[in-house]
């Protein structure tokens, strides 16, 4: 618990600097490995995505030297590898989300952890500990702020993911509390990422830049760099910048539990805000009804889902747009699609019936619905109404994805690229920490 006499920033810094001396519970280590499997799967699945390709090409021209692996091929210094891999991991918008901060945490934090860890020659066990440190830090700062930050136009991944990446880097660099304070300050002052960029290459870039800036913040602090050290206080500098009306506050950091156990994973390759409605659409779509006989579709969702994804046209012109179009995603679900990465490939081509159904979808925000819930009413031409109510969408705590679920997701993303090696790689990730998995991850980059 936070002492009344110790600043919030210092509580967080002390947690980070002391993490390497803690023994992590088995379930926490297993959760970190599940995050890694998800992270690597969506990264391999994104090979060839335009945003990742551009970032890789541009940074290759920098000709940096380093031992950190770039998953799409080659090696570089840690900040560049973190930028490339963090961007890659978020290209499909299929990576995990910590709901209470509305943040894609693993994309920047695992990217920073592996890049910094490889450069330092850290062990897999040290990397697991550093990742958990970064994850828990991002959660504690972002806890309860996510919807408010998102509603004001900030991308939580660019705000809280950056701090998590810095925490992971600081842990691997073995910074003391004072240096860690400066690393957090250097990361916080680089806060960025606008929701207005969603649906473009800039969104995955937010995750990559958060990873890069976190690594850089840790390295600068290790070199003696000084930054403002009280930005993470309730009503402090970070909060005043991103939540200027003072309606929500950073909570005093309490590290008595493990927020990584409350992480959420995506079964669908679309914005997480669409998932409850997609679950509802798939439930109805499996009931044997004919989607060509739909007269109207009414999607009842939470306010944030309406704001970010509900106002689209239902006729996206690109796969990136389609991922953030709730009407389009619901139509895909009603027509029996799994909303896998294959449903959002460029060029975006689907049966005309999908787009016709999407035009019939209306979206309404309901105060009793949250980030994880939705109701769908489908009115058929014969007047019959089919409904589905989703209190907790698949992948969230309360309806979690298991290792078997993750295997299916991983296989769908990786098998077409790695073939028979997919199963062995997945099993290695389940045992990350035994000293053998990192070599398997490095081998992936040689297959890109």
C-alpha positions, -999 to 999 in steps of 0.1 A, spaced: 0 0 0 11 36 -5 24 54 25 9 89 31 44 103 33 58 89 1 49 103 -33 30 82 -58 59 84 -83 83 71 -57 60 42 -47 60 31 -84 97 36 -88 105 16 -56 82 -12 -69 102 -13 -102 136 -12 -86 128 -39 -62 110 -63 -85 140 -84 -94 143 -94 -58 108 -109 -57 96 -144 -65 67 -143 -88 37 -166 -83 34 -194 -109 1 -180 -122 16 -146 -128 45 -162 -148 20 -182 -167 0 -151 -175 32 -134 -188 39 -163 -210 3 -162 -224 9 -125 -232 41 -135 -250 24 -162 -271 -3 -138 -281 22 -110 -288 44 -132 -310 15 -147 -328 0 -114 -338 35 -102 -348 42 -131 -371 7 -128 -385 15 -91 -394 46 -99 -415 41 -79 -447 17 -53 -432 23 -19 -447 29 0 -414 55 -26 -402 72 -27 -436 76 11 -438 89 14 -402 113 -15 -409 126 0 -441 131 35 -427 149 23 -396 171 -1 -417 184 30 -434 196 43 -400 221 14 -400 222 10 -363 244 -17 -347 230 -39 -320 221 -74 -309 183 -70 -305 162 -91 -329 137 -75 -353 110 -101 -358 105 -91 -394 142 -98 -401 176 -85 -389 190 -70 -358 195 -35 -345 200 -14 -314 174 -19 -287 153 13 -293 150 5 -331 141 -32 -325 115 -21 -299 101 4 -324 99 -22 -352 85 -50 -330 60 -28 -311 46 -15 -344 44 -50 -358 26 -64 -328 -2 -39 -332 -6 -39 -370 -35 -64 -370 -51 -47 -339 -54 -83 -326 -32 -79 -295 -43 -80 -259 -59 -52 -239 -59 -42 -202 -95 -30 -200 -92 -8 -169 -67 14 -188 -80 6 -223 -44 -1 -232 -27 -26 -255 -1 -34 -229 19 -63 -243 26 -47 -277 50 -20 -263 61 -38 -231 71 -71 -246 88 -53 -275 108 -32 -250 115 -62 -228 129 -84 -255 149 -56 -272 165 -44 -239 169 -79 -226 188 -91 -257 210 -60 -257 219 -66 -221 222 -104 -224 195 -109 -198 181 -144 -191 146 -155 -199 137 -154 -162 149 -118 -160 128 -109 -190 97 -125 -175 102 -105 -143 108 -73 -163 77 -78 -184 56 -83 -154 71 -52 -138 62 -31 -169 28 -46 -172 19 -39 -136 33 -4 -138 12 5 -169 -19 -9 -151 -13 10 -119 -10 44 -137 -38 37 -161 -62 20 -137 -96 35 -141 -84 63 -164 -87 44 -197 -122 54 -208 -118 90 -198 -84 93 -216 -98 76 -247 -129 98 -247 -106 129 -247 -88 117 -278 -57 100 -264 -46 65 -272 -40 47 -239 -13 26 -254 7 57 -262 2 70 -226 4 41 -203 22 16 -225 51 40 -227 54 40 -189 52 2 -189 80 -1 -215 101 23 -194 95 3 -163 105 -30 -180 137 -13 -194 145 1 -159 141 -33 -143 164 -49 -169 190 -21 -165 188 -27 -127 183 10 -120 179 21 -84 149 40 -72 163 74 -80 173 66 -115 140 48 -121 121 80 -111 140 98 -139 132 70 -163 95 73 -156 97 111 -159 115 108 -193 89 84 -205 59 104 -192 70 136 -210 70 117 -243 33 108 -240 16 107 -273 -9 89 -295 -43 103 -308 -75 83 -313 -81 105 -344 -53 84 -360 -73 51 -355 -78 33 -388 -44 44 -402 -8 32 -399 -3 57 -371 -22 35 -346 3 6 -346 30 32 -347 18 44 -314 27 10 -298 61 9 -315 69 44 -305 58 37 -269 82 8 -268 111 28 -283 106 57 -260 104 35 -230 137 19 -238 152 53 -245 140 66 -212 156 37 -193 189 41 -212 189 79 -206 183 74 -169 211 48 -167 234 74 -183 225 101 -156 197 119 -174 174 139 -151 137 145 -157 107 157 -137 101 131 -111 66 138 -99 45 136 -131 26 105 -119 10 121 -89 -28 124 -86 -36 158 -101 1 159 -113 16 169 -146 6 138 -167 -29 139 -154 -33 176 -160 -22 172 -195 -44 144 -207 -74 150 -184 -76 187 -182 -110 189 -166 -99 171 -135 -129 148 -136 -108 116 -131 -76 112 -111 -46 89 -111 -51 65 -82 -25 61 -55 -5 31 -66 -14 -1 -48 7 -32 -58 -9 -56 -34 -24 -77 -63 -15 -87 -98 -34 -69 -126 -18 -91 -152 -43 -118 -141 -71 -94 -153 -57 -90 -188 -80 -95 -218 -72 -112 -251 -88 -108 -285 -105 -136 -303 -113 -113 -332 -90 -92 -353 -109 -60 -348 -110 -31 -323 -118 -45 -288 -147 -22 -285 -165 -41 -313 -161 -75 -296 -192 -78 -274 -214 -69 -304 -195 -93 -326 -201 -121 -300 -238 -113 -302 -237 -114 -340 -219 -147 -341 -244 -161 -316 -273 -151 -338 -254 -161 -369 -250 -197 -356 -288 -200 -349 -296 -210 -385 -313 -177 -396 -309 -164 -432 -288 -131 -432 -304 -122 -466 -338 -119 -448 -327 -91 -424 -348 -59 -423 -329 -41 -395 -302 -46 -369 -301 -26 -337 -268 -28 -318 -269 -16 -282 -234 -10 -268 -215 10 -242 -208 47 -247 -172 44 -256 -179 17 -282 -205 40 -298 -181 69 -298 -151 52 -313 -166 25 -335 -203 31 -338 -204 62 -360 -188 47 -391 -206 42 -424 -206 4 -425 -189 6 -459 -151 7 -450 -128 13 -479 -98 -5 -463 -92 -33 -439 -79 -8 -413 -112 11 -415 -131 -21 -412 -115 -30 -379 -130 1 -363 -164 0 -380 -189 -17 -356 -216 -19 -382 -193 -38 -406 -180 -61 -379 -215 -70 -368 -225 -77 -404 -195 -100 -408 -205 -119 -377 -241 -123 -388 -229 -137 -421 -209 -164 -403 -174 -149 -405 -149 -156 -377 -134 -121 -379 -99 -136 -381 -70 -117 -396 -81 -132 -430 -113 -112 -429 -93 -79 -428 -68 -84 -455 -61 -58 -482 -77 -53 -506 -109 -56 -485 -132 -79 -504 -164 -94 -491 -197 -106 -505 -220 -77 -513 -245 -91 -488 -222 -83 -459 -221 -46 -469 -259 -46 -475 -264 -59 -439 -240 -34 -425 -261 -6 -440 -290 -19 -419 -272 -17 -386 -279 12 -362 -258 17 -331 -272 31 -298 -253 37 -265 -270 23 -234 -260 34 -199 -263 -1 -185 -237 -15 -209 -199 -14 -206 -168 -20 -226 -174 -57 -224 -211 -60 -230 -237 -56 -258 -272 -65 -269 -282 -71 -305 -317 -71 -320 -321 -85 -355 -355 -78 -371 -363 -102 -400 -384 -95 -431 -411 -118 -416 -413 -95 -385 -396 -120 -362 -370 -105 -339 -339 -124 -329 -319 -112 -299 -286 -119 -282 -273 -105 -249 -236 -106 -241 -228 -96 -205 -191 -104 -208 -174 -108 -242 -151 -137 -249 -115 -131 -239 -122 -109 -208 -119 -120 -172 -151 -139 -164 -150 -154 -199 -113 -159 -205 -93 -174 -234 -75 -206 -223 -41 -219 -235 -61 -241 -259 -79 -210 -272 -46 -193 -276 -32 -223 -294 -60 -220 -320 -55 -183 -324 -17 -187 -327 -21 -215 -352 -44 -194 -373 -19 -165 -374 14 -185 -377 9 -218 -395 7 -204 -430 41 -188 -425 59 -213 -403 42 -246 -412 51 -275 -389 73 -254 -367 43 -236 -354 34 -262 -327 70 -265 -314 73 -227 -312 41 -224 -293 52 -251 -268 85 -232 -264 66 -200 -255 46 -220 -229 79 -228 -212 96 -194 -217 121 -191 -188 137 -224 -194 165 -208 -214 156 -224 -247 126 -203 -260 146 -171 -269 166 -190 -295 133 -202 -311 120 -166 -312 153 -154 -328 149 -182 -354 115 -167 -364 131 -136 -377 153 -156 -400 121 -170 -416 105 -136 -422 
